[in-house]
Amino acid sequence: MTTPHQEHTEHGTHRHGPACGHNAVSHGDHLDYAHDGHLHREHAGHWDECEPAGHTVHQGHEHVHYDECGHAQVRHGDHVDYLHGGHRHAEHEGHWDDH
């Protein structure tokens, strides 16, 4: 589940793609790019915020992420998400959430 359509008007002219330098995360039928603490997706000629809504616990996530765990880190609002297994994980109240 994601938040309703919200255009990222401050995105500027940067074009995300395989060599843009930002982490790409598969999200349903599209790719999101982690940039400036947000997830962005291309939509109808512009870039939208593509943030998850709700709280989804990642069941069975036994790996503990930390600064040197080997997974890419993505700044996300007031915390850090870790890219792992094609999605983002965030520590939350003693467990890991899927973002």
N, C-alpha and C positions, 0 to 999 in steps of 0.2 A: 504494500500500500504506500502511495506517495501523496504528497500534498497536491492540491489542485494546481492547474497551469499557472505558473508565475514566471514571467519573463525576467531574465537577468539583464536589465538595461545598462548596467555599468560594465558589461563584459568587454567592450571595446572591439578592436579589430582582430584580436588573436583568434586563430583558427586551430581548434584541437584536432589531433590526428595521431597516427602511430609514432611520429617522430617529434611531437610538440614538447616533450619533456614532462608532461603531467601524467600521473597515474590514471589508467583507464580501468573501470570496473564494469563488468557485465551486469546489466540490470534489466531483466525481462527481455524485451525485443530490441534493446538499444544499448549503447555504451554511455556511461557517465564518465566525466573527467573531473578529477579532484583538482580544484584550483581556488586559491585564496580562501580556504576553509569551507568551501561549498562543493557540492556536486552539480555539474552542469551537463546538459544534454542538448544536442542540436534538434531544433523543431521548427519546421516551416520557415527556414531562412534566418532564424535568430536562435539565441541560447536561452534555455529555461533553467531555473533552479530545479533540481530533481532530488529532493530530500525525502527520506522515509518519514512516514507518519506512524505513530503508535509505538508499541514496545514488543519486540520479538526476541525472546530468549533463544540463543543458539544452543540447542540441546546437544550434549555429548562433546562439547568443546573442551578437550583435556589439556591442550597446549596453553601455556601461560605466556602472554606477550609482554615484552619489555624492550627497552631501547636497543639492545643488541641481539634480539631473537632472530634476526634475519628476514623479517617481513617488513615491507614498506610501510612507513607511517604517513598518515594523512591528517593534517590539522582539520578538525571539524568542530566549529563553534568553540566551546570552552574545554574541549578534551581532544585526545588523539585517538584516531581509529587505526587499526592495523589491517592491511590488505592480506587476505589469506583465503585460499580456496575459491577465488572468484567473487568474493564479497568482502565487506568491511565488518570488522568486529570492534566493539567498544566495551570496555570493562564497565560494569554497572552493578552496584550493590552485591558483590560477591559472585557474580556470574558474567558471562559474555553475551552481549546482544548482537544480533545481525542488524546491520544498518543498510 
